[in-house]
Amino acid sequence: MLIAGYTLMAATMAAFAVLAAAHAHVPALVALLAITWGASTWCQTPPQQHRLFTAAPAEAPLLMALNASAIYVGIGIGTASGGLLISAGATRMFLIAALIACAALAWLAGTRNRNRRSCTTLAR
């Protein structure tokens, strides 16, 4: 689910960048992209919480609290970054957002096997 969410988010931001670069005015497509962006964002929280819970069940309450805090810090950083990047133009702003989503996807892929090893060790 996390892979699908980050992939959809990157594709959505890239599509927004294309629309911005083309100076296209397609309200129905923008609405569809806004829906996919929202879905890609909100579909990530439950699987991320499950991933954290599985990695350290004894520390689950602390991990859930830290994860919620990290989400809010990320929202703040994203808002501030978007505010700073808007002066660079919508195309660049959306391209950078797509790159950040790709970086998150790469991080997820890089930590996936490590998380599985940790879960296997904890299960023993």
N, CA, C and O atoms as a GROMACS GRO file, in nm:
protein
  496
    1MET      N    1   0.082  -0.119   0.000
    1MET     CA    2   0.000   0.000   0.000
    1MET      C    3   0.088   0.126   0.000
    1MET      O    4   0.057   0.224  -0.069
    2LEU      N    5   0.196   0.123   0.078
    2LEU     CA    6   0.285   0.239   0.081
    2LEU      C    7   0.349   0.263  -0.055
    2LEU      O    8   0.362   0.378  -0.100
    3ILE      N    9   0.390   0.156  -0.121
    3ILE     CA   10   0.450   0.170  -0.254
    3ILE      C   11   0.349   0.230  -0.351
    3ILE      O   12   0.382   0.321  -0.427
    4ALA      N   13   0.226   0.180  -0.348
    4ALA     CA   14   0.122   0.233  -0.435
    4ALA      C   15   0.094   0.380  -0.402
    4ALA      O   16   0.078   0.462  -0.493
    5GLY      N   17   0.089   0.414  -0.275
    5GLY     CA   18   0.062   0.551  -0.234
    5GLY      C   19   0.168   0.648  -0.281
    5GLY      O   20   0.136   0.753  -0.338
    6TYR      N   21   0.295   0.615  -0.258
    6TYR     CA   22   0.402   0.705  -0.300
    6TYR      C   23   0.414   0.713  -0.452
    6TYR      O   24   0.443   0.819  -0.507
    7THR      N   25   0.390   0.600  -0.519
    7THR     CA   26   0.393   0.601  -0.666
    7THR      C   27   0.282   0.690  -0.721
    7THR      O   28   0.306   0.770  -0.812
    8LEU      N   29   0.162   0.676  -0.667
    8LEU     CA   30   0.050   0.759  -0.710
    8LEU      C   31   0.077   0.906  -0.680
    8LEU      O   32   0.044   0.993  -0.760
    9MET      N   33   0.136   0.934  -0.564
    9MET     CA   34   0.166   1.072  -0.528
    9MET      C   35   0.268   1.132  -0.626
    9MET      O   36   0.250   1.245  -0.672
   10ALA      N   37   0.373   1.058  -0.657
   10ALA     CA   38   0.474   1.109  -0.751
   10ALA      C   39   0.413   1.133  -0.889
   10ALA      O   40   0.440   1.235  -0.952
   11ALA      N   41   0.331   1.039  -0.935
   11ALA     CA   42   0.268   1.054  -1.066
   11ALA      C   43   0.172   1.172  -1.068
   11ALA      O   44   0.164   1.245  -1.167
   12THR      N   45   0.099   1.192  -0.959
   12THR     CA   46   0.006   1.304  -0.950
   12THR      C   47   0.079   1.437  -0.953
   12THR      O   48   0.039   1.528  -1.024
   13MET      N   49   0.186   1.448  -0.875
   13MET     CA   50   0.263   1.573  -0.874
   13MET      C   51   0.327   1.599  -1.010
   13MET      O   52   0.333   1.714  -1.054
   14ALA      N   53   0.374   1.493  -1.076
   14ALA     CA   54   0.432   1.509  -1.210
   14ALA      C   55   0.324   1.555  -1.309
   14ALA      O   56   0.351   1.638  -1.396
   15ALA      N   57   0.204   1.501  -1.296
   15ALA     CA   58   0.094   1.543  -1.384
   15ALA      C   59   0.057   1.689  -1.359
   15ALA      O   60   0.031   1.763  -1.454
   16PHE      N   61   0.055   1.730  -1.234
   16PHE     CA   62   0.032   1.871  -1.202
   16PHE      C   63   0.141   1.958  -1.267
   16PHE      O   64   0.112   2.065  -1.320
   17ALA      N   65   0.266   1.912  -1.263
   17ALA     CA   66   0.376   1.987  -1.323
   17ALA      C   67   0.357   2.002  -1.474
   17ALA      O   68   0.381   2.108  -1.530
   18VAL      N   69   0.313   1.895  -1.537
   18VAL     CA   70   0.289   1.899  -1.682
   18VAL      C   71   0.177   2.000  -1.713
   18VAL      O   72   0.190   2.080  -1.805
   19LEU      N   73   0.070   1.994  -1.637
   19LEU     CA   74  -0.040   2.090  -1.657
   19LEU      C   75   0.007   2.233  -1.637
   19LEU      O   76  -0.030   2.322  -1.713
   20ALA      N   77   0.087   2.255  -1.534
   20ALA     CA   78   0.137   2.390  -1.506
   20ALA      C   79   0.229   2.438  -1.618
   20ALA      O   80   0.222   2.553  -1.660
   21ALA      N   81   0.316   2.350  -1.667
   21ALA     CA   82   0.409   2.386  -1.774
   21ALA      C   83   0.335   2.418  -1.904
   21ALA      O   84   0.376   2.506  -1.980
   22ALA      N   85   0.226   2.346  -1.927
   22ALA     CA   86   0.147   2.367  -2.049
   22ALA      C   87   0.048   2.483  -2.034
   22ALA      O   88  -0.020   2.519  -2.130
   23HIS      N   89   0.041   2.539  -1.915
   23HIS     CA   90  -0.057   2.645  -1.886
   23HIS      C   91  -0.198   2.600  -1.923
   23HIS      O   92  -0.280   2.677  -1.974
   24ALA      N   93  -0.223   2.472  -1.897
   24ALA     CA   94  -0.353   2.412  -1.931
   24ALA      C   95  -0.458   2.452  -1.828
   24ALA      O   96  -0.429   2.462  -1.708
   25HIS      N   97  -0.577   2.473  -1.876
   25HIS     CA   98  -0.689   2.505  -1.788
   25HIS      C   99  -0.793   2.395  -1.807
   25HIS      O  100  -0.882   2.404  -1.891
   26VAL      N  101  -0.779   2.289  -1.725
   26VAL     CA  102  -0.866   2.172  -1.736
   26VAL      C  103  -0.918   2.141  -1.596
   26VAL      O  104  -0.863   2.055  -1.527
   27PRO      N  105  -1.024   2.210  -1.553
   27PRO     CA  106  -1.073   2.195  -1.416
   27PRO      C  107  -1.108   2.051  -1.378
   27PRO      O  108  -1.081   2.010  -1.265
   28ALA      N  109  -1.167   1.975  -1.468
   28ALA     CA  110  -1.204   1.836  -1.436
   28ALA      C  111  -1.080   1.752  -1.408
   28ALA      O  112  -1.080   1.669  -1.317
   29LEU      N  113  -0.974   1.772  -1.485
   29LEU     CA  114  -0.850   1.698  -1.463
   29LEU      C  115  -0.783   1.741  -1.334
   29LEU      O  116  -0.729   1.658  -1.260
   30VAL      N  117  -0.785   1.870  -1.306
   30VAL     CA  118  -0.728   1.919  -1.180
   30VAL      C  119  -0.804   1.859  -1.062
   30VAL      O  120  -0.744   1.821  -0.962
   31ALA      N  121  -0.936   1.850  -1.074
   31ALA     CA  122  -1.017   1.789  -0.967
   31ALA      C  123  -0.980   1.643  -0.949
   31ALA      O  124  -0.965   1.596  -0.836
   32LEU      N  125  -0.965   1.570  -1.058
   32LEU     CA  126  -0.927   1.429  -1.049
   32LEU      C  127  -0.788   1.414  -0.987
   32LEU      O  128  -0.767   1.326  -0.904
   33LEU      N  129  -0.696   1.499  -1.026
   33LEU     CA  130  -0.561   1.494  -0.968
   33LEU      C  131  -0.562   1.530  -0.820
   33LEU      O  132  -0.487   1.472  -0.742
   34ALA      N  133  -0.647   1.624  -0.782
   34ALA     CA  134  -0.658   1.660  -0.640
   34ALA      C  135  -0.711   1.541  -0.559
   34ALA      O  136  -0.668   1.518  -0.446
   35ILE      N  137  -0.805   1.468  -0.617
   35ILE     CA  138  -0.858   1.348  -0.550
   35ILE      C  139  -0.751   1.242  -0.537
   35ILE      O  140  -0.737   1.181  -0.430
   36THR      N  141  -0.674   1.218  -0.643
   36THR     CA  142  -0.568   1.116  -0.636
   36THR      C  143  -0.458   1.159  -0.540
   36THR      O  144  -0.400   1.075  -0.470
   37TRP      N  145  -0.428   1.288  -0.536
   37TRP     CA  146  -0.329   1.337  -0.440
   37TRP      C  147  -0.377   1.312  -0.298
   37TRP      O  148  -0.302   1.264  -0.213
   38GLY      N  149  -0.501   1.346  -0.270
   38GLY     CA  150  -0.557   1.323  -0.136
   38GLY      C  151  -0.558   1.176  -0.100
   38GLY      O  152  -0.522   1.138   0.011
   39ALA      N  153  -0.598   1.092  -0.195
   39ALA     CA  154  -0.601   0.948  -0.169
   39ALA      C  155  -0.461   0.893  -0.144
   39ALA      O  156  -0.440   0.810  -0.056
   40SER      N  157  -0.364   0.940  -0.223
   40SER     CA  158  -0.227   0.891  -0.205
   40SER      C  159  -0.169   0.935  -0.072
   40SER      O  160  -0.085   0.865  -0.015
   41THR      N  161  -0.212   1.048  -0.024
   41THR     CA  162  -0.164   1.097   0.106
   41THR      C  163  -0.226   1.020   0.221
   41THR      O  164  -0.155   0.973   0.311
   42TRP      N  165  -0.357   1.005   0.219
   42TRP     CA  166  -0.427   0.944   0.332
   42TRP      C  167  -0.416   0.792   0.334
   42TRP      O  168  -0.438   0.732   0.439
   43CYS      N  169  -0.382   0.729   0.223
   43CYS     CA  170  -0.371   0.582   0.223
   43CYS      C  171  -0.243   0.535   0.291
   43CYS      O  172  -0.225   0.414   0.311
   44GLN      N  173  -0.155   0.627   0.327
   44GLN     CA  174  -0.025   0.587   0.381
   44GLN      C  175  -0.022   0.570   0.532
   44GLN      O  176   0.059   0.493   0.583
   45THR      N  177  -0.106   0.639   0.604
   45THR     CA  178  -0.098   0.638   0.750
   45THR      C  179  -0.122   0.500   0.811
   45THR      O  180  -0.039   0.456   0.891
   46PRO      N  181  -0.231   0.430   0.779
   46PRO     CA  182  -0.250   0.298   0.842
   46PRO      C  183  -0.139   0.197   0.811
   46PRO      O  184  -0.093   0.129   0.903
   47PRO      N  185  -0.093   0.186   0.684
   47PRO     CA  186   0.017   0.091   0.662
   47PRO      C  187   0.147   0.131   0.732
   47PRO      O  188   0.223   0.045   0.777
   48GLN      N  189   0.172   0.262   0.742
   48GLN     CA  190   0.293   0.307   0.813
   48GLN      C  191   0.282   0.272   0.961
   48GLN      O  192   0.380   0.227   1.022
   49GLN      N  193   0.166   0.292   1.019
   49GLN     CA  194   0.147   0.256   1.160
   49GLN      C  195   0.162   0.106   1.180
   49GLN      O  196   0.221   0.062   1.279
   50HIS      N  197   0.111   0.027   1.087
   50HIS     CA  198   0.126  -0.118   1.096
   50HIS      C  199   0.273  -0.157   1.086
   50HIS      O  200   0.320  -0.244   1.160
   51ARG      N  201   0.345  -0.092   0.997
   51ARG     CA  202   0.488  -0.119   0.980
   51ARG      C  203   0.563  -0.090   1.110
   51ARG      O  204   0.649  -0.168   1.151
   52LEU      N  205   0.531   0.021   1.174
   52LEU     CA  206   0.597   0.056   1.300
   52LEU      C  207   0.558  -0.041   1.411
   52LEU      O  208   0.643  -0.085   1.488
   53PHE      N  209   0.431  -0.072   1.419
   53PHE     CA  210   0.382  -0.165   1.523
   53PHE      C  211   0.449  -0.302   1.508
   53PHE      O  212   0.488  -0.364   1.607
   54THR      N  213   0.461  -0.348   1.384
   54THR     CA  214   0.522  -0.478   1.358
   54THR      C  215   0.671  -0.478   1.393
   54THR      O  216   0.724  -0.578   1.439
   55ALA      N  217   0.736  -0.364   1.371
   55ALA     CA  218   0.880  -0.356   1.398
   55ALA      C  219   0.912  -0.362   1.547
   55ALA      O  220   1.014  -0.416   1.587
   56ALA      N  221   0.824  -0.305   1.630
   56ALA     CA  222   0.850  -0.302   1.775
   56ALA      C  223   0.717  -0.299   1.852
   56ALA      O  224   0.675  -0.193   1.899
   57PRO      N  225   0.651  -0.413   1.863
   57PRO     CA  226   0.520  -0.417   1.929
   57PRO      C  227   0.520  -0.364   2.072
   57PRO      O  228   0.423  -0.303   2.116
   58ALA      N  229   0.626  -0.388   2.145
   58ALA     CA  230   0.631  -0.343   2.285
   58ALA      C  231   0.638  -0.191   2.296
   58ALA      O  232   0.600  -0.134   2.399
   59GLU      N  233   0.684  -0.126   2.194
   59GLU     CA  234   0.698   0.020   2.194
   59GLU      C  235   0.590   0.087   2.110
   59GLU      O  236   0.602   0.205   2.077
   60ALA      N  237   0.485   0.015   2.075
   60ALA     CA  238   0.383   0.065   1.983
   60ALA      C  239   0.322   0.200   2.026
   60ALA      O  240   0.312   0.289   1.942
   61PRO      N  241   0.282   0.218   2.152
   61PRO     CA  242   0.222   0.348   2.187
   61PRO      C  243   0.317   0.466   2.163
   61PRO      O  244   0.276   0.570   2.112
   62LEU      N  245   0.443   0.448   2.200
   62LEU     CA  246   0.541   0.554   2.177
   62LEU      C  247   0.562   0.577   2.027
   62LEU      O  248   0.568   0.692   1.982
   63LEU      N  249   0.573   0.470   1.951
   63LEU     CA  250   0.594   0.482   1.807
   63LEU      C  251   0.476   0.550   1.739
   63LEU      O  252   0.496   0.632   1.649
   64MET      N  253   0.354   0.518   1.780
   64MET     CA  254   0.236   0.581   1.720
   64MET      C  255   0.235   0.731   1.751
   64MET      O  256   0.200   0.812   1.665
   65ALA      N  257   0.272   0.768   1.873
   65ALA     CA  258   0.277   0.909   1.910
   65ALA      C  259   0.386   0.983   1.831
   65ALA      O  260   0.363   1.092   1.780
   66LEU      N  261   0.503   0.922   1.821
   66LEU     CA  262   0.611   0.985   1.745
   66LEU      C  263   0.576   0.994   1.597
   66LEU      O  264   0.609   1.093   1.531
   67ASN      N  265   0.509   0.892   1.545
   67ASN     CA  266   0.469   0.895   1.405
   67ASN      C  267   0.369   1.008   1.381
   67ASN      O  268   0.381   1.080   1.282
   68ALA      N  269   0.272   1.024   1.469
   68ALA     CA  270   0.175   1.133   1.455
   68ALA      C  271   0.246   1.268   1.460
   68ALA      O  272   0.215   1.358   1.382
   69SER      N  273   0.341   1.282   1.550
   69SER     CA  274   0.417   1.407   1.559
   69SER      C  275   0.496   1.432   1.431
   69SER      O  276   0.501   1.544   1.381
   70ALA      N  277   0.557   1.326   1.378
   70ALA     CA  278   0.633   1.340   1.254
   70ALA      C  279   0.544   1.380   1.138
   70ALA      O  280   0.584   1.458   1.052
   71ILE      N  281   0.422   1.329   1.136
   71ILE     CA  282   0.328   1.367   1.029
   71ILE      C  283   0.302   1.517   1.036
   71ILE      O  284   0.305   1.585   0.933
   72TYR      N  285   0.276   1.568   1.156
   72TYR     CA  286   0.248   1.711   1.169
   72TYR      C  287   0.370   1.797   1.139
   72TYR      O  288   0.358   1.905   1.080
   73VAL      N  289   0.488   1.751   1.178
   73VAL     CA  290   0.610   1.824   1.142
   73VAL      C  291   0.626   1.825   0.990
   73VAL      O  292   0.661   1.927   0.932
   74GLY      N  293   0.600   1.712   0.928
   74GLY     CA  294   0.608   1.704   0.781
   74GLY      C  295   0.509   1.796   0.713
   74GLY      O  296   0.541   1.859   0.612
   75ILE      N  297   0.388   1.805   0.766
   75ILE     CA  298   0.289   1.897   0.710
   75ILE      C  299   0.339   2.041   0.720
   75ILE      O  300   0.326   2.118   0.626
   76GLY      N  301   0.397   2.075   0.834
   76GLY     CA  302   0.451   2.210   0.852
   76GLY      C  303   0.566   2.239   0.756
   76GLY      O  304   0.571   2.345   0.694
   77ILE      N  305   0.657   2.144   0.744
   77ILE     CA  306   0.772   2.162   0.653
   77ILE      C  307   0.723   2.171   0.509
   77ILE      O  308   0.771   2.254   0.432
   78GLY      N  309   0.628   2.085   0.474
   78GLY     CA  310   0.574   2.087   0.338
   78GLY      C  311   0.505   2.218   0.305
   78GLY      O  312   0.521   2.272   0.196
   79THR      N  313   0.430   2.270   0.400
   79THR     CA  314   0.361   2.398   0.380
   79THR      C  315   0.462   2.511   0.363
   79THR      O  316   0.448   2.593   0.273
   80ALA      N  317   0.561   2.516   0.450
   80ALA     CA  318   0.664   2.620   0.440
   80ALA      C  319   0.742   2.607   0.310
   80ALA      O  320   0.770   2.707   0.244
   81SER      N  321   0.778   2.484   0.272
   81SER     CA  322   0.853   2.462   0.148
   81SER      C  323   0.771   2.504   0.027
   81SER      O  324   0.822   2.569  -0.064
   82GLY      N  325   0.644   2.467   0.026
   82GLY     CA  326   0.557   2.506  -0.084
   82GLY      C  327   0.544   2.657  -0.094
   82GLY      O  328   0.545   2.713  -0.204
   83GLY      N  329   0.533   2.723   0.020
   83GLY     CA  330   0.526   2.868   0.021
   83GLY      C  331   0.652   2.932  -0.036
   83GLY      O  332   0.645   3.032  -0.107
   84LEU      N  333   0.767   2.874  -0.004
   84LEU     CA  334   0.893   2.926  -0.057
   84LEU      C  335   0.911   2.893  -0.205
   84LEU      O  336   0.965   2.973  -0.281
   85LEU      N  337   0.865   2.776  -0.245
   85LEU     CA  338   0.885   2.732  -0.383
   85LEU      C  339   0.786   2.793  -0.482
   85LEU      O  340   0.813   2.794  -0.602
   86ILE      N  341   0.674   2.842  -0.435
   86ILE     CA  342   0.574   2.896  -0.527
   86ILE      C  343   0.631   3.010  -0.611
   86ILE      O  344   0.589   3.032  -0.724
   87SER      N  345   0.726   3.084  -0.554
   87SER     CA  346   0.788   3.194  -0.630
   87SER      C  347   0.873   3.141  -0.746
   87SER      O  348   0.900   3.214  -0.840
   88ALA      N  349   0.914   3.014  -0.739
   88ALA     CA  350   0.990   2.953  -0.848
   88ALA      C  351   0.899   2.907  -0.961
   88ALA      O  352   0.946   2.868  -1.068
   89GLY      N  353   0.767   2.913  -0.938
   89GLY     CA  354   0.671   2.871  -1.039
   89GLY      C  355   0.610   2.737  -1.004
   89GLY      O  356   0.672   2.652  -0.940
   90ALA      N  357   0.487   2.721  -1.047
   90ALA     CA  358   0.412   2.599  -1.015
   90ALA      C  359   0.478   2.475  -1.075
   90ALA      O  360   0.478   2.369  -1.012
   91THR      N  361   0.533   2.486  -1.194
   91THR     CA  362   0.595   2.370  -1.258
   91THR      C  363   0.709   2.316  -1.172
   91THR      O  364   0.714   2.197  -1.143
   92ARG      N  365   0.798   2.404  -1.132
   92ARG     CA  366   0.912   2.361  -1.048
   92ARG      C  367   0.863   2.309  -0.913
   92ARG      O  368   0.915   2.210  -0.861
   93MET      N  369   0.765   2.377  -0.856
   93MET     CA  370   0.714   2.335  -0.726
   93MET      C  371   0.660   2.192  -0.734
   93MET      O  372   0.690   2.109  -0.648
   94PHE      N  373   0.580   2.163  -0.837
   94PHE     CA  374   0.525   2.028  -0.850
   94PHE      C  375   0.632   1.925  -0.886
   94PHE      O  376   0.625   1.811  -0.841
   95LEU      N  377   0.731   1.964  -0.966
   95LEU     CA  378   0.841   1.871  -0.996
   95LEU      C  379   0.919   1.836  -0.870
   95LEU      O  380   0.955   1.720  -0.850
   96ILE      N  381   0.946   1.934  -0.788
   96ILE     CA  382   1.017   1.906  -0.662
   96ILE      C  383   0.932   1.818  -0.573
   96ILE      O  384   0.985   1.727  -0.508
   97ALA      N  385   0.802   1.842  -0.568
   97ALA     CA  386   0.712   1.756  -0.490
   97ALA      C  387   0.717   1.612  -0.542
   97ALA      O  388   0.718   1.517  -0.463
   98ALA      N  389   0.719   1.596  -0.675
   98ALA     CA  390   0.728   1.461  -0.733
   98ALA      C  391   0.861   1.395  -0.696
   98ALA      O  392   0.865   1.276  -0.666
   99LEU      N  393   0.969   1.472  -0.697
   99LEU     CA  394   1.100   1.417  -0.659
   99LEU      C  395   1.103   1.377  -0.512
   99LEU      O  396   1.164   1.276  -0.477
  100ILE      N  397   1.040   1.455  -0.427
  100ILE     CA  398   1.034   1.420  -0.285
  100ILE      C  399   0.955   1.290  -0.266
  100ILE      O  400   0.994   1.205  -0.186
  101ALA      N  401   0.845   1.275  -0.340
  101ALA     CA  402   0.768   1.150  -0.333
  101ALA      C  403   0.852   1.032  -0.382
  101ALA      O  404   0.844   0.923  -0.327
  102CYS      N  405   0.932   1.054  -0.487
  102CYS     CA  406   1.021   0.948  -0.536
  102CYS      C  407   1.128   0.914  -0.432
  102CYS      O  408   1.165   0.798  -0.416
  103ALA      N  409   1.179   1.016  -0.364
  103ALA     CA  410   1.278   0.992  -0.258
  103ALA      C  411   1.216   0.911  -0.145
  103ALA      O  412   1.280   0.821  -0.090
  104ALA      N  413   1.092   0.941  -0.109
  104ALA     CA  414   1.023   0.864  -0.005
  104ALA      C  415   1.004   0.720  -0.050
  104ALA      O  416   1.019   0.627   0.029
  105LEU      N  417   0.972   0.701  -0.177
  105LEU     CA  418   0.957   0.566  -0.232
  105LEU      C  419   1.090   0.491  -0.228
  105LEU      O  420   1.093   0.372  -0.194
  106ALA      N  421   1.197   0.558  -0.261
  106ALA     CA  422   1.330   0.495  -0.256
  106ALA      C  423   1.367   0.460  -0.112
  106ALA      O  424   1.421   0.352  -0.086
  107TRP      N  425   1.337   0.548  -0.018
  107TRP     CA  426   1.364   0.520   0.124
  107TRP      C  427   1.285   0.398   0.168
  107TRP      O  428   1.338   0.310   0.237
  108LEU      N  429   1.160   0.392   0.130
  108LEU     CA  430   1.076   0.278   0.165
  108LEU      C  431   1.135   0.149   0.109
  108LEU      O  432   1.143   0.048   0.179
  109ALA      N  433   1.175   0.153  -0.016
  109ALA     CA  434   1.234   0.034  -0.078
  109ALA      C  435   1.364  -0.006  -0.007
  109ALA      O  436   1.390  -0.125   0.012
  110GLY      N  437   1.444   0.092   0.031
  110GLY     CA  438   1.570   0.065   0.097
  110GLY      C  439   1.556   0.010   0.238
  110GLY      O  440   1.642  -0.063   0.286
  111THR      N  441   1.448   0.045   0.304
  111THR     CA  442   1.429  -0.001   0.442
  111THR      C  443   1.336  -0.121   0.451
  111THR      O  444   1.316  -0.176   0.559
  112ARG      N  445   1.280  -0.162   0.342
  112ARG     CA  446   1.184  -0.272   0.342
  112ARG      C  447   1.245  -0.403   0.392
  112ARG      O  448   1.188  -0.468   0.479
  113ASN      N  449   1.358  -0.442   0.337
  113ASN     CA  450   1.421  -0.568   0.377
  113ASN      C  451   1.472  -0.562   0.521
  113ASN      O  452   1.464  -0.662   0.593
  114ARG      N  453   1.523  -0.446   0.561
  114ARG     CA  454   1.571  -0.432   0.699
  114ARG      C  455   1.456  -0.450   0.796
  114ARG      O  456   1.472  -0.513   0.901
  115ASN      N  457   1.339  -0.396   0.764
  115ASN     CA  458   1.221  -0.409   0.849
  115ASN      C  459   1.178  -0.555   0.857
  115ASN      O  460   1.139  -0.603   0.963
  116ARG      N  461   1.184  -0.624   0.745
  116ARG     CA  462   1.147  -0.767   0.746
  116ARG      C  463   1.242  -0.848   0.833
  116ARG      O  464   1.198  -0.937   0.906
  117ARG      N  465   1.372  -0.817   0.825
  117ARG     CA  466   1.469  -0.888   0.909
  117ARG      C  467   1.441  -0.862   1.056
  117ARG      O  468   1.448  -0.953   1.138
  118SER      N  469   1.409  -0.737   1.090
  118SER     CA  470   1.379  -0.702   1.230
  118SER      C  471   1.258  -0.778   1.278
  118SER      O  472   1.256  -0.827   1.391
  119CYS      N  473   1.156  -0.788   1.195
  119CYS     CA  474   1.033  -0.858   1.234
  119CYS      C  475   1.061  -1.006   1.251
  119CYS      O  476   1.008  -1.069   1.343
  120THR      N  477   1.144  -1.064   1.166
  120THR     CA  478   1.177  -1.204   1.178
  120THR      C  479   1.255  -1.229   1.307
  120THR      O  480   1.231  -1.328   1.376
  121THR      N  481   1.347  -1.140   1.338
  121THR     CA  482   1.425  -1.154   1.461
  121THR      C  483   1.335  -1.141   1.584
  121THR      O  484   1.348  -1.218   1.679
  122LEU      N  485   1.243  -1.044   1.582
  122LEU     CA  486   1.152  -1.027   1.695
  122LEU      C  487   1.057  -1.146   1.714
  122LEU      O  488   1.018  -1.178   1.826
  123ALA      N  489   1.022  -1.210   1.604
  123ALA     CA  490   0.928  -1.323   1.611
  123ALA      C  491   0.991  -1.445   1.674
  123ALA      O  492   0.920  -1.532   1.725
  124ARG      N  493   1.122  -1.454   1.671
  124ARG     CA  494   1.191  -1.573   1.723
  124ARG      C  495   1.191  -1.575   1.870
  124ARG      O  496   1.245  -1.667   1.930
   0.00000   0.00000   0.00000
